[in-house]
Every structure is written in structure tokens, then in C-alpha cells.
Amino acid sequence: MSVISETAWTGQAGGVPAAVRRRAESDPEQIAMTFVDYSTEPQGRTRDLTYGELDARVRAVGARLRRITRPGARAAILCPTGVDFIVGFVACLYSGVIAVPLSAPASYRHNDRMALAMDDCGCEVAITPRAVRETVAEIPLAAPVRIICPDEAEPDPAAPWAPVRPQPGATAYLQYTSGSTRRPAGVRVTHRNMAAAASQSVTGLRLDEHSTIVSWSPFFHDLGLVFGVILPLAIGFPAVHMTPLAFVREPRRWLRLLSDYAATHMLCPDFGFDMCVDRIPVKERAGLDLSRLFYAGNGAEPVRARSLARFTEAFAPCGFRASAHTPVYGLAEATFIVTAVRVDREPPVCSFDRAELNAGRVRRVDDTDTRGLTMVGCGSPVGQDVRIVDAATGRQAGPDDVGEIWVRGENVCAGYWAQDERAEEVFDAVLNGDEGWLRTGDLGFVYGDSLFIAGRRKDLIIIDGRNHYPTDIELTVEEEVPAVRSGNVVAFSIDTGEKEQVVIVAEIRRDENADLGRLRAMVRRAVAAHHDVYVHEVVFLRHGTMPKTSSGKLQRRNCRDRYQRGTLIAAGDGSGSPEGTG
């Protein structure tokens, strides 16, 4: 397939709605998406959505949107993974309303974050299934909203097709950040950004109409929305979806769908690969065919070399190839991906001198060197410019320096909704006299032709004047203390009033009946030996209570705040207060 141009995307027909319409006219029975629901049937209930049905329902909801609101108004999409979300999102694009994808509401939990986002952007409409209409109506908002239920809108075959023609710079939707470092904010994704992300994915991820994806990423997250919704509809390849909960409960379901639908592409965080290895016994891998899968995207920071190797070893008998592993780096402020390892090329795995990295310098060491930190590269830029910058001076860093990652391209978003001062700081950085650079807040470096991610600037731990990356310390704990759950270790520093001290918070494997005092000693010995750092306190959490974002990223600042407030749920302690140091 040819590269998707901005002109084609925002022409008179207009982007995703036009693509849906064209396929509905040429082949209405073509399946746009498949949803597999495991909530009522263990084997899953399959629901196919054709382009003909999607087009009819989109026009019905879109027509209602245009009756009760105006182009540029904001509509919250409060739908679970399924048909209603797809209909609501495309209907917003069709009618010129700014979509605000959020999680589905639930009566059994607080919907505070949802309310904050809706109030932040002034939502006038909420799109939600009728089953949760009353729950949505009870969300405490600053101003009332009109509620539209896609499963109640009756398609009208005679409804005219008169979409609002999108302007390239107009906001198409607001992607609320998952809050890994600060209070959530709405990223303004324009039609130009959508076109750029689609074009970059066609060339960088080798997606075309012959591709097939299977995904469990939530639609309100940028990975799930772009990879799972926008790209399949824009390019025209089938997508199969299951819910994140269905995957977490039984990871084998995901691999079974990858096998049954002969998937070519998938993309998930690093912990998803570990869950498949840890929770799918050898006997349950029989019959899986992963030979068609040539793009196994890994979109987490950090991507762990051990996770890649374990998955390859476990599923090579099922036809999985190591070259399918494709680490990527991306963020919501850049719409989707920034860099990616080339398809059919094994990801670069290199060891670097730990002390030199902590000092901001890059020095390669032998893989067997005990002073080395093993890291996985996230590939080269995909249709955009990437620079490593000295954050203190605002100048480009040297070729052997660690610095902040800056990005510039048509995929870089327009800013944050109603936060001009913050947006100017993040999206309008100047480098060598050129404006429009995005400051990602991530630290990294380029080695060979690949970007390596070191961590977040705001998470950097400074002890006795020396820098330490929390991801490095966390990896040490995972590797040296087998009882700890992979991907569930957080390291941060606190001010004790005398000096900065390191705290480790971790979850223990469910099958462990461990001596917590012995495990704390193991953690302290490992960190001291590898990093020459004394650990002030080790807190073990109850299984499943580690603070994370909706995409599974660790929330280090949130974890630190909860530690200081005494609200972490410690293992064996229902009171919520951290255990002592033992």
C-alpha cells in the first residue's frame, strides 16, 4: 500500500469515516473488526462488525451528534472494548466533534479520573452503552452532559452522507495521558497527526491491507486506539480484539487468537510477553501456530532482553521467530511511535558500563562484564527527526552522551488542551534555532543506528552526587531476587531530612511463601553489590496493588507519594501502611 498523504486523509471525503464509507459501498459484508468476549463464555463469544453495519450505525450516531451539538464540541467516549466504542469514535470524526476516549465507567469504583478529564475539556456529550447510562448520569461533573447510547441509535438508510470536512490542523480527538508522571492532561491529536501516524506505520511497521492484528490494549490508551482502531480502519486490514481483563486472566487466549486468525502483527507492553511465558504451561502451547507473526511489537520502557529471550525460547516450537521481536518507542504526545526496530531484524541487545551511564556517558562493554547493564535498542526514527539534547543547555548532546530525547515531525501533536503554558514548554522547544521540538522528558542515547531508553528525567535518583536510573536498580532486583514479580519493582528516592535515601517497593510472586525479612536482605545485598547504594527501606506489596498506568507502566511518583502517605497495601497487612524494614 502506498504512503497515506495528508491530502488524501483530509480531502473532501475525509479520513477514517471516508475509508469506512468506501468499503461499505464496495463490499458491505467485509469484516472490519472482530470482538471476542470471554465474560460469559470461557471459550469466547465472537462478534463480527462489517463495514456495512459500521457505516450505518456511524451515520445514525453522527446525525444525532450533529443535532444536539456542534463541530468542535467535546464528546467523551465511555465504552468498553467493543462495537459501541468504534461506532462512537468514528461518529465523532464524521460529525466534526472532538472525541475524548476514556475508560468505561463502573458502579463499583470511583470514576474520579474520568470526571477530571471530562471537566478539563468541557465535555458536552457522553457516548456510552445503555447498560451503564445511569452510572454515567451519576458521575459528578461541573456541567451536565447529554448522553447518547450507540446501541439505541436506529440506523436510517436514507440518512445523507454529509461529513464535516476535516481541516489538517483541527483537533480530531483528545488523548488523555495515563498519568505515569503527573496529573493527566489532554493531548490534542489533529487530523494531520493521524495521517502522519498512519503513513509512518505503513512504512515502519510494514502494515498493509493484507495484515492482521490481534490486540488486548485498551482503546482509551494511545497504543490501543491508534494500533487497534485507527490503523485498521484507515488501511483496511482486519483487527481482532479482546479486553485487557480477558488477557490478564488467561494469557493463552491471546496467543490462541494470534494462531487462529493467522495474525501478522501484535503490539503490547513488555510484561505481556512475561505473562505468556509464566502462565501458559508447555502442554497448553501445543497446537499454537505463530509462524505468520513477523511483527511482535514491544512498546514498554524498558524493554527487557530477558523477556525477549524467554518468549522466543518458550514459543519457538510454535513457529515464533526471534526476528519478529520489534521494540518500539513512542508516546501520546507524538501520536503513536517515534522509533522502531526494522521488521525481520533482531533487536540490538548491548551492554554498557553502568557507572559511565550514571555519569551521562555511553561506553560499550563486553556482554560478560559484571559492570555492564544490558539494554535493548528501540530502533531508528520512523518518518521523523530525533535528537539527544543536553537538557541543561538546550544544545545537542555529543555522540557518546546521554541526554533528553527530543522529537520533531508531522506526528508531534498540537499541545495540551487548555494548558498553553505547559504546552509551550513541552511542544515548542528550540534546538539550533529551529522551533517545534517536542521535549519527551525521557533520557536516552543513540548507539549504532538505534535509540536506547535510559529512563525518565523526573525519576532520576541522585545519591551522594551520583546519578542512578531507577530502571537499572529495578532490573537488578528482578534478576537477583527470583521471588519478585517481573515488571513489578519500583525504585525511588526520598528525603529523610538528613539525606536522599533509596526505597524499593515490589510485589512477590503469588506462588511464593517467602520469609520477607530474608527477601529484604537479598534486595539490599543485590543493590549494594551492583550499585554501591544502601536501600533505606524495602516494602513488599500485596499481589496486584502496584500503582500502574492504564497501559501497565509503573507509576514511580504515585508509588512514592503513596509510600510517604502510608497508603501502600503491604503484603500480609490489610491496613495499608508499609511494613517495617525488618
MIPA-775100 format. One line per 5 residues: number of its first residue (from 1); their letters; for each residue x, y, z of C-alpha. Coordinates in pm, 1 decimal. Layout:
<nukols>
NUM) A) X,Y,Z ~ ...;
</nukols>
This chain:
<nukols>
1) MSVIS) 0.0,0.0,0.0 ~ 121.6,349.8,-76.9 ~ 203.0,605.8,189.0 ~ -106.0,785.2,318.6 ~ -78.3,1154.9,237.1;
6) ETAWT) -229.8,1438.4,435.9 ~ -422.1,1544.3,123.2 ~ -578.8,1201.7,87.8 ~ -655.9,1188.9,459.6 ~ -821.6,1530.5,484.4;
11) GQAGG) -968.2,1555.4,135.8 ~ -1331.8,1612.0,57.9 ~ -1424.8,1256.4,163.3 ~ -1222.6,1282.7,482.6 ~ -1006.0,1034.1,673.6;
16) VPAAV) -1134.4,730.1,860.1 ~ -1507.8,797.0,801.1 ~ -1446.0,816.1,427.0 ~ -1247.3,491.9,433.3 ~ -1533.2,322.0,618.4;
21) RRRAE) -1785.0,459.7,369.9 ~ -1590.1,347.0,63.5 ~ -1561.4,-8.3,190.0 ~ -1926.1,-11.9,297.0 ~ -2024.4,75.5,-60.7;
26) SDPEQ) -1784.2,-161.3,-236.4 ~ -1811.1,-462.1,-2.1 ~ -2059.0,-412.6,285.3 ~ -2003.8,-769.1,413.6 ~ -1629.5,-718.7,457.7;
31) IAMTF) -1540.4,-763.3,826.6 ~ -1390.3,-450.9,976.9 ~ -1327.8,-585.0,1326.9 ~ -1388.0,-892.1,1536.3 ~ -1450.1,-886.1,1910.3;
36) VDYST) -1411.4,-1194.1,2127.5 ~ -1597.8,-1168.3,2458.9 ~ -1491.3,-1405.4,2738.0 ~ -1710.3,-1254.2,3010.5 ~ -1994.6,-1506.9,2973.1;
41) EPQGR) -1838.0,-1795.4,2782.8 ~ -1494.4,-1939.2,2872.0 ~ -1426.7,-2022.1,2506.7 ~ -1524.4,-1672.2,2398.5 ~ -1821.0,-1536.1,2206.8;
46) TRDLT) -1728.2,-1387.2,1868.3 ~ -1890.9,-1072.5,1730.5 ~ -1802.2,-958.1,1378.4 ~ -1855.4,-596.5,1275.8 ~ -1892.1,-548.1,899.9;
51) YGELD) -1823.8,-225.1,716.9 ~ -2187.5,-209.1,609.5 ~ -2311.2,-226.1,969.3 ~ -2042.8,10.8,1094.2 ~ -2124.9,270.1,828.3;
56) ARVRA) -2497.9,258.5,902.4 ~ -2452.0,288.7,1278.2 ~ -2188.7,562.4,1246.8 ~ -2425.7,773.6,1038.6 ~ -2705.2,721.8,1290.3;
61) VGARL) -2494.3,831.8,1587.9 ~ -2322.5,1103.3,1384.6 ~ -2655.5,1250.4,1278.0 ~ -2768.5,1263.9,1639.2 ~ -2443.6,1429.5,1744.6;
66) RRITR) -2496.1,1698.0,1483.9 ~ -2849.2,1760.7,1608.8 ~ -2753.6,1816.9,1971.9 ~ -2412.3,1979.0,1943.1 ~ -2172.4,2148.0,1701.0;
71) PGARA) -1837.1,2075.9,1535.1 ~ -1555.9,2132.7,1782.4 ~ -1759.5,2028.5,2086.2 ~ -1613.6,1750.8,2302.9 ~ -1776.0,1410.3,2342.6;
76) AILCP) -1648.1,1159.8,2598.8 ~ -1648.5,801.6,2474.0 ~ -1720.1,588.3,2778.9 ~ -1742.9,245.8,2618.9 ~ -1565.9,-84.6,2683.3;
81) TGVDF) -1374.7,-270.1,2413.4 ~ -1640.8,-344.3,2153.8 ~ -1866.6,-221.4,1877.1 ~ -2008.0,77.5,2067.4 ~ -1665.0,234.9,2110.8;
86) IVGFV) -1581.5,202.5,1740.0 ~ -1917.6,348.2,1637.4 ~ -1887.9,638.7,1880.7 ~ -1530.5,725.9,1784.9 ~ -1588.6,722.4,1408.6;
91) ACLYS) -1918.1,910.0,1450.2 ~ -1729.4,1190.1,1626.2 ~ -1486.2,1213.3,1335.9 ~ -1778.4,1212.6,1091.4 ~ -1960.7,1496.8,1263.3;
96) GVIAV) -1658.5,1712.5,1346.2 ~ -1697.1,1657.2,1720.4 ~ -1375.7,1613.1,1919.1 ~ -1368.1,1260.2,2059.5 ~ -1240.0,1208.3,2414.7;
101) PLSAP) -1169.6,834.3,2460.8 ~ -1187.6,736.3,2826.4 ~ -1235.3,413.5,3018.1 ~ -1580.1,262.5,3057.3 ~ -1747.3,365.7,3385.1;
106) ASYRH) -1824.6,115.9,3656.5 ~ -2062.2,142.4,3951.2 ~ -1822.7,-45.4,4180.1 ~ -1533.3,200.5,4157.3 ~ -1469.7,571.3,4174.1;
111) NDRMA) -1483.2,748.9,3840.2 ~ -1284.2,1049.1,3962.8 ~ -1020.8,1042.4,3689.3 ~ -1292.3,1022.8,3426.1 ~ -1469.9,1322.3,3579.2;
116) LAMDD) -1144.5,1521.4,3592.1 ~ -1083.5,1463.3,3220.7 ~ -1442.7,1546.3,3121.5 ~ -1439.0,1866.8,3324.4 ~ -1092.5,1958.9,3197.9;
121) CGCEV) -1205.8,1968.9,2834.4 ~ -1567.3,2071.6,2895.8 ~ -1742.3,1765.6,2753.1 ~ -2097.6,1835.9,2637.4 ~ -2181.5,1480.6,2532.6;
126) AITPR) -2113.0,1133.3,2672.3 ~ -2131.2,832.9,2438.3 ~ -2191.6,514.7,2636.1 ~ -2389.2,187.3,2617.6 ~ -2738.5,195.5,2759.4;
131) AVRET) -2640.2,-63.7,3022.7 ~ -2431.8,198.4,3204.9 ~ -2636.6,508.0,3118.7 ~ -2738.6,556.8,3482.6 ~ -2381.8,517.1,3607.0;
136) VAEIP) -2266.1,785.1,3362.4 ~ -2550.7,1012.4,3467.0 ~ -2429.5,991.7,3827.6 ~ -2069.5,1095.9,3754.2 ~ -2016.5,1425.4,3944.5;
141) LAAPV) -1939.5,1681.7,3674.7 ~ -1910.2,2058.7,3674.8 ~ -2174.2,2081.7,3399.5 ~ -2440.3,1835.8,3278.4 ~ -2381.6,1633.6,2961.6;
146) RIICP) -2615.3,1487.7,2701.5 ~ -2594.5,1107.9,2679.9 ~ -2601.6,912.7,2352.7 ~ -2620.0,532.6,2354.9 ~ -2488.0,383.5,2028.5;
151) DEAEP) -2682.4,63.0,2086.5 ~ -3006.6,264.6,2088.7 ~ -2946.2,470.3,1774.6 ~ -3152.4,326.3,1488.3 ~ -2971.8,330.8,1151.8;
156) DPAAP) -3155.2,529.5,883.7 ~ -3065.6,404.3,533.8 ~ -3186.0,734.2,390.5 ~ -2963.6,945.4,615.9 ~ -2745.1,1165.3,394.9;
161) WAPVR) -2369.0,1119.2,394.8 ~ -2251.8,1471.6,465.8 ~ -1942.9,1452.5,685.9 ~ -1771.0,1760.5,816.0 ~ -1461.0,1809.1,604.0;
166) PQPGA) -1165.1,1790.8,843.6 ~ -903.6,2064.6,842.5 ~ -548.1,1930.5,880.4 ~ -471.1,2137.3,1190.1 ~ -805.5,2080.9,1362.9;
171) TAYLQ) -815.5,1862.7,1673.7 ~ -959.5,1520.1,1592.9 ~ -950.3,1375.8,1944.4 ~ -801.0,1430.2,2288.1 ~ -571.7,1159.2,2418.0;
176) YTSGS) -558.7,1189.1,2793.6 ~ -220.4,1082.3,2920.8 ~ -214.6,787.3,3154.2 ~ -60.5,980.6,3439.4 ~ 273.7,798.6,3476.5;
181) TRRPA) 446.7,1116.5,3593.4 ~ 187.5,1382.6,3669.7 ~ -181.8,1475.5,3663.7 ~ -342.8,1361.1,3335.7 ~ -364.5,1611.9,3051.6;
186) GVRVT) -544.6,1601.6,2718.1 ~ -308.8,1577.7,2420.6 ~ -458.1,1747.2,2111.9 ~ -426.0,1498.4,1825.2 ~ -501.0,1664.8,1491.2;
191) HRNMA) -610.3,1515.6,1160.6 ~ -259.4,1590.8,1032.5 ~ -113.7,1390.0,1322.5 ~ -342.9,1096.4,1243.1 ~ -239.9,1099.4,877.1;
196) AAASQ) 128.8,1114.7,970.6 ~ 99.3,827.4,1219.7 ~ -80.2,613.5,961.7 ~ 182.6,687.5,697.0 ~ 468.5,613.6,936.3;
201) SVTGL) 307.3,283.9,1037.8 ~ 266.0,174.9,678.1 ~ 636.3,223.7,609.6 ~ 788.2,148.0,951.1 ~ 567.6,-137.3,1067.3;
206) RLDEH) 500.8,-277.6,719.8 ~ 126.9,-266.4,765.5 ~ -96.3,-307.9,461.5 ~ -438.9,-443.1,365.0 ~ -303.7,-799.0,393.3;
211) STIVS) -204.2,-757.5,759.9 ~ -399.9,-897.0,1053.8 ~ -363.9,-785.0,1413.7 ~ -483.9,-926.8,1744.6 ~ -485.8,-682.1,2035.6;
216) WSPFF) -588.3,-658.8,2400.3 ~ -476.5,-298.9,2457.9 ~ -749.3,-66.3,2590.3 ~ -899.4,170.8,2334.1 ~ -863.4,473.7,2562.2;
221) HDLGL) -484.0,435.7,2551.3 ~ -283.1,566.6,2253.6 ~ -141.3,221.8,2173.6 ~ -483.5,58.2,2166.6 ~ -653.6,345.4,1985.5;
226) VFGVI) -402.3,402.0,1706.6 ~ -279.6,45.3,1656.8 ~ -612.1,-124.1,1725.9 ~ -867.7,117.6,1580.7 ~ -734.7,397.1,1359.4;
231) LPLAI) -480.4,199.7,1155.4 ~ -708.3,-98.3,1073.3 ~ -989.3,131.3,960.0 ~ -763.3,367.7,767.4 ~ -561.9,97.8,590.7;
236) GFPAV) -832.8,-167.1,566.2 ~ -693.8,-476.7,736.2 ~ -885.8,-691.4,988.6 ~ -838.3,-646.8,1361.6 ~ -933.3,-891.8,1635.4;
241) HMTPL) -986.3,-757.7,1987.0 ~ -1020.1,-893.6,2338.2 ~ -1032.4,-699.8,2664.6 ~ -726.3,-640.0,2884.0 ~ -901.6,-825.5,3167.1;
246) AFVRE) -956.3,-1131.6,2947.2 ~ -585.2,-1135.9,2868.7 ~ -470.4,-1089.6,3227.9 ~ -696.1,-1370.6,3347.5 ~ -581.6,-1615.7,3079.4;
251) PRRWL) -293.4,-1502.1,2855.6 ~ -325.9,-1817.8,2642.5 ~ -643.9,-1670.2,2494.9 ~ -438.4,-1403.3,2321.0 ~ -192.6,-1649.8,2168.7;
256) RLLSD) -479.6,-1875.4,2065.1 ~ -636.3,-1584.8,1874.9 ~ -299.9,-1496.0,1719.8 ~ -280.6,-1855.5,1599.7 ~ -642.4,-1898.2,1488.4;
261) YAATH) -652.5,-1573.2,1289.8 ~ -300.4,-1616.0,1142.6 ~ -204.0,-1275.4,1282.0 ~ 89.7,-1092.6,1125.9 ~ 119.7,-809.4,1380.8;
266) MLCPD) 76.1,-758.6,1753.7 ~ 192.9,-490.1,1993.5 ~ 189.7,-490.6,2373.6 ~ 396.2,-384.7,2676.5 ~ 693.9,-593.3,2788.5;
271) FGFDM) 507.3,-751.2,3080.0 ~ 265.2,-917.0,2837.2 ~ 543.4,-1136.2,2699.3 ~ 644.8,-1241.3,3051.5 ~ 286.3,-1325.9,3143.3;
276) CVDRI) 259.5,-1558.1,2843.2 ~ 574.7,-1745.5,2944.4 ~ 490.8,-1761.9,3315.1 ~ 125.8,-1856.8,3289.1 ~ 92.5,-2075.1,2979.0;
281) PVKER) 217.4,-2425.1,3063.8 ~ 405.6,-2620.7,2799.6 ~ 115.3,-2859.7,2749.1 ~ -117.6,-2566.4,2664.8 ~ 118.4,-2440.2,2394.5;
286) AGLDL) 56.8,-2744.6,2178.5 ~ -126.1,-2660.2,1858.4 ~ -34.1,-2290.7,1859.5 ~ 93.3,-2164.1,1524.4 ~ 278.6,-1832.1,1547.9;
291) SRLFY) 466.7,-1874.7,1220.4 ~ 271.2,-1597.8,1043.5 ~ 360.5,-1347.8,1315.6 ~ 650.6,-1141.6,1184.4 ~ 590.8,-825.5,1391.0;
296) AGNGA) 582.2,-874.0,1768.5 ~ 595.9,-514.5,1883.3 ~ 711.9,-437.9,2236.4 ~ 611.3,-89.8,2347.0 ~ 739.0,-54.3,2702.2;
301) EPVRA) 1022.4,125.4,2873.0 ~ 1232.4,-57.5,2944.1 ~ 1218.4,-347.6,2702.1 ~ 1394.7,-631.1,2881.3 ~ 1636.9,-856.9,2696.0;
306) RSLAR) 1539.9,-1139.4,2928.8 ~ 1171.3,-1103.5,2836.7 ~ 1250.1,-1130.8,2465.9 ~ 1477.0,-1431.0,2512.4 ~ 1232.6,-1616.2,2737.1;
311) FTEAF) 942.3,-1566.3,2496.7 ~ 1148.8,-1679.6,2199.8 ~ 1266.2,-1992.9,2381.7 ~ 915.3,-2076.6,2503.7 ~ 735.0,-2031.8,2172.9;
316) APCGF) 996.1,-2119.3,1910.6 ~ 836.8,-2469.2,1894.8 ~ 516.0,-2287.2,1790.6 ~ 689.3,-2124.7,1494.7 ~ 780.1,-1794.5,1663.3;
321) RASAH) 1097.9,-1632.3,1526.0 ~ 1335.0,-1413.0,1726.6 ~ 1344.3,-1166.4,1436.5 ~ 974.2,-1094.1,1497.3 ~ 1060.4,-909.4,1819.8;
326) TPVYG) 1027.1,-540.8,1735.8 ~ 1087.1,-298.6,2023.2 ~ 939.3,46.5,1965.2 ~ 949.3,378.9,2144.5 ~ 655.6,615.0,2137.7;
331) LAEAT) 437.9,843.9,2345.2 ~ 94.8,1004.8,2327.4 ~ 242.3,1349.5,2256.2 ~ 382.8,1206.5,1930.4 ~ 51.2,1031.8,1844.7;
336) FIVTA) 199.7,681.8,1829.8 ~ 550.2,555.7,1755.0 ~ 875.6,751.9,1731.1 ~ 1133.2,479.7,1666.2 ~ 1111.6,112.2,1579.1;
341) VRVDR) 1347.3,-174.8,1509.0 ~ 1331.7,-276.8,1146.0 ~ 1098.2,-566.1,1076.1 ~ 1276.9,-902.4,1028.4 ~ 1585.8,-774.9,1207.7;
346) EPPVC) 1659.2,-897.6,1559.2 ~ 1660.6,-613.1,1812.0 ~ 2000.9,-483.9,1922.5 ~ 2097.6,-608.7,2269.4 ~ 2407.4,-438.2,2408.8;
351) SFDRA) 2586.0,-396.1,2741.3 ~ 2705.2,-55.3,2858.7 ~ 2921.5,47.5,3150.8 ~ 2677.0,119.9,3435.5 ~ 2893.7,380.4,3610.4;
356) ELNAG) 2955.2,567.0,3285.7 ~ 2582.9,573.5,3206.0 ~ 2509.2,713.5,3550.9 ~ 2760.4,987.3,3473.9 ~ 2583.2,1063.7,3143.7;
361) RVRRV) 2832.7,891.8,2914.6 ~ 2799.6,591.6,2683.4 ~ 3068.8,322.5,2680.8 ~ 3008.3,-23.0,2537.5 ~ 3144.2,-317.5,2735.6;
366) DDTDT) 3159.5,-689.4,2677.9 ~ 2833.5,-870.8,2747.9 ~ 3005.1,-1074.7,3019.1 ~ 3139.6,-769.0,3202.6 ~ 2987.6,-755.2,3552.6;
371) RGLTM) 2999.8,-375.1,3537.9 ~ 2770.4,-375.6,3239.2 ~ 2398.0,-300.9,3208.3 ~ 2226.2,-497.8,2932.7 ~ 1987.2,-281.7,2730.3;
376) VGCGS) 1761.3,-334.1,2428.3 ~ 1757.2,-77.8,2149.3 ~ 1428.3,62.2,2021.5 ~ 1537.4,116.2,1661.7 ~ 1566.6,421.3,1441.8;
381) PVGQD) 1326.7,712.7,1377.0 ~ 1015.8,634.3,1173.8 ~ 945.6,930.6,946.0 ~ 1053.0,1199.7,1193.6 ~ 1357.5,1368.3,1346.8;
386) VRIVD) 1501.6,1256.1,1680.4 ~ 1782.0,1428.2,1868.8 ~ 1958.8,1371.3,2201.7 ~ 1982.1,1704.4,2384.6 ~ 2161.6,1831.6,2693.1;
391) AATGR) 1855.8,1941.4,2890.6 ~ 2058.5,2189.0,3097.4 ~ 2195.9,2382.0,2798.7 ~ 1934.7,2308.8,2532.5 ~ 2212.2,2207.9,2292.9;
396) QAGPD) 2251.8,1882.6,2105.4 ~ 2445.2,1628.5,2307.7 ~ 2761.1,1460.5,2188.4 ~ 2752.3,1120.3,2015.2 ~ 2860.0,942.7,2334.3;
401) DVGEI) 2636.4,1132.4,2576.3 ~ 2308.4,1050.9,2749.2 ~ 2051.8,1326.8,2715.3 ~ 1684.6,1410.9,2679.6 ~ 1507.4,1275.6,2372.5;
406) WVRGE) 1361.3,1548.9,2151.3 ~ 1130.7,1475.6,1856.6 ~ 1004.0,1675.0,1560.1 ~ 766.1,1565.2,1284.5 ~ 413.4,1584.6,1148.1;
411) NVCAG) 309.9,1327.6,1409.8 ~ 400.7,1557.4,1701.4 ~ 72.8,1678.1,1846.3 ~ -63.3,2030.6,1876.8 ~ -26.4,2066.9,2252.1;
416) YWAQD) -236.9,2012.5,2563.2 ~ -598.7,2115.3,2589.1 ~ -633.2,2446.6,2775.1 ~ -276.0,2428.2,2909.4 ~ -91.8,2671.3,2683.4;
421) ERAEE) 194.8,2745.0,2922.8 ~ 274.4,2379.7,2979.1 ~ 225.0,2304.1,2609.3 ~ 474.0,2573.2,2511.0 ~ 733.7,2422.8,2744.3;
426) VFDAV) 683.5,2069.3,2609.7 ~ 593.2,2113.3,2241.0 ~ 772.7,2433.0,2134.4 ~ 1135.3,2375.0,2231.1 ~ 1404.5,2538.1,2017.3;
431) LNGDE) 1712.7,2348.9,1900.5 ~ 1984.2,2511.6,1687.9 ~ 1743.0,2791.2,1600.3 ~ 1469.4,2551.1,1482.8 ~ 1134.8,2560.1,1661.9;
436) GWLRT) 871.0,2295.5,1717.5 ~ 1067.3,2027.5,1900.4 ~ 886.9,1802.3,2147.5 ~ 1065.2,1753.3,2477.3 ~ 971.9,1399.2,2573.1;
441) GDLGF) 1109.1,1404.9,2927.4 ~ 1275.5,1070.7,2851.5 ~ 1650.5,1014.8,2874.9 ~ 1836.3,811.5,2616.3 ~ 2118.6,785.4,2368.0;
446) VYGDS) 2191.8,658.7,2020.1 ~ 2431.1,370.6,1969.3 ~ 2483.2,240.9,1618.4 ~ 2157.9,326.3,1446.8 ~ 1933.0,253.2,1743.8;
451) LFIAG) 1779.8,461.3,2020.3 ~ 1827.5,326.8,2373.7 ~ 1597.9,447.2,2653.0 ~ 1762.2,517.5,2989.7 ~ 1459.7,639.5,3186.3;
456) RRKDL) 1258.1,948.5,3281.0 ~ 1433.6,1272.4,3375.1 ~ 1198.6,1327.5,3668.5 ~ 1257.9,974.0,3800.2 ~ 1636.9,1003.0,3815.7;
461) IIIDG) 1774.8,904.7,4157.5 ~ 2067.6,1114.5,4287.5 ~ 2252.6,969.8,4586.8 ~ 2573.3,1130.1,4718.1 ~ 2608.0,1325.9,4395.8;
466) RNHYP) 2583.7,1017.6,4172.1 ~ 2301.5,951.4,3925.8 ~ 2115.9,620.1,3924.2 ~ 1845.4,518.4,3680.0 ~ 1553.8,351.5,3860.5;
471) TDIEL) 1506.3,104.3,3574.4 ~ 1862.1,-18.0,3630.4 ~ 1807.8,-74.6,4002.9 ~ 1470.1,-237.4,3939.4 ~ 1620.6,-477.9,3687.9;
476) TVEEE) 1890.7,-574.5,3938.5 ~ 1625.4,-662.5,4198.1 ~ 1428.3,-868.5,3945.2 ~ 1735.3,-1063.4,3835.2 ~ 1882.8,-1123.1,4180.3;
481) VPAVR) 1563.9,-1195.2,4376.5 ~ 1362.2,-1462.3,4190.4 ~ 1067.1,-1432.6,4430.5 ~ 993.8,-1083.0,4297.3 ~ 741.7,-1043.4,4013.6;
486) SGNVV) 898.6,-924.4,3688.3 ~ 779.5,-577.6,3592.5 ~ 655.3,-509.2,3946.2 ~ 951.5,-340.5,4112.7 ~ 976.6,33.5,4174.1;
491) AFSID) 1282.1,225.7,4294.0 ~ 1267.2,589.3,4403.2 ~ 1438.4,825.3,4643.4 ~ 1301.4,1016.5,4942.4 ~ 1438.1,1297.3,5156.8;
496) TGEKE) 1463.1,1165.0,5512.7 ~ 1558.3,1506.9,5649.1 ~ 1923.5,1411.5,5662.4 ~ 1990.1,1287.3,5307.9 ~ 1834.9,1128.5,4999.5;
501) QVVIV) 1768.5,758.4,5051.6 ~ 1654.9,480.0,4819.0 ~ 1328.8,289.8,4874.5 ~ 1236.1,-30.3,4690.6 ~ 871.6,-132.6,4650.6;
506) AEIRR) 798.7,-473.2,4495.5 ~ 537.8,-742.3,4455.2 ~ 616.5,-1106.8,4530.9 ~ 512.0,-1391.2,4305.2 ~ 175.0,-1535.4,4401.6;
511) DENAD) 316.6,-1884.6,4449.3 ~ 583.0,-1770.0,4693.9 ~ 557.1,-1844.0,5067.4 ~ 861.0,-1637.8,5146.0 ~ 1038.2,-1508.2,5452.9;
516) LGRLR) 1000.4,-1132.3,5396.0 ~ 1294.6,-1049.5,5619.9 ~ 1519.8,-1278.0,5416.4 ~ 1393.1,-1124.8,5091.4 ~ 1459.5,-771.8,5216.8;
521) AMVRR) 1815.7,-872.8,5294.6 ~ 1853.2,-1019.0,4944.6 ~ 1727.7,-692.9,4787.8 ~ 1967.6,-483.2,4993.8 ~ 2266.1,-706.7,4912.2;
526) AVAAH) 2188.4,-702.6,4538.3 ~ 2152.7,-323.0,4517.4 ~ 2460.8,-263.7,4729.2 ~ 2671.6,-503.2,4523.2 ~ 2568.2,-371.7,4180.4;
531) HDVYV) 2509.6,-3.3,4252.5 ~ 2701.5,72.5,4574.1 ~ 2380.9,211.8,4721.8 ~ 2224.2,142.6,5061.7 ~ 1849.9,73.4,5047.5;
536) HEVVF) 1669.7,264.0,5322.2 ~ 1352.4,53.2,5314.6 ~ 1205.7,-242.1,5123.4 ~ 826.5,-269.8,5102.8 ~ 656.7,-579.3,4964.4;
541) LRHGT) 307.2,-519.2,4830.0 ~ 0.1,-734.6,4817.7 ~ -32.7,-904.8,4478.1 ~ -191.8,-677.8,4214.3 ~ -164.9,-349.7,4407.6;
546) MPKTS) 142.1,-194.2,4242.6 ~ 48.7,155.9,4114.5 ~ 45.2,147.0,3734.3 ~ -94.4,341.4,3442.1 ~ -374.0,206.8,3222.8;
551) SGKLQ) -109.9,76.1,2982.6 ~ 76.8,-114.1,3254.6 ~ 361.8,131.0,3308.8 ~ 492.4,168.1,3661.7 ~ 386.8,490.0,3836.3;
556) RRNCR) 700.1,571.1,4032.9 ~ 592.1,915.2,4154.2 ~ 249.4,786.3,4255.0 ~ 414.8,494.5,4434.1 ~ 648.1,732.0,4619.2;
561) DRYQR) 358.4,959.7,4716.5 ~ 155.8,665.7,4846.9 ~ 458.6,536.4,5036.6 ~ 502.1,872.4,5206.1 ~ 130.5,887.6,5292.0;
566) GTLIA) 136.2,529.4,5421.1 ~ -133.8,408.9,5179.6 ~ 51.3,129.9,5002.0 ~ -107.9,-210.8,5061.8 ~ 175.4,-414.2,5207.8;
571) AGDGS) 188.6,-792.8,5178.7 ~ 23.5,-959.0,5475.1 ~ -106.1,-625.8,5600.9 ~ -458.6,-511.9,5520.2 ~ -414.5,-180.3,5698.0;
576) GSPEG) -243.9,-18.0,5400.4 ~ 61.9,100.6,5591.9 ~ 410.1,-9.9,5481.9 ~ 581.9,-281.3,5675.6 ~ 891.7,-205.4,5873.3;
581) TG) 1238.2,-262.8,5746.5 ~ 1270.6,-593.6,5933.8;
</nukols>
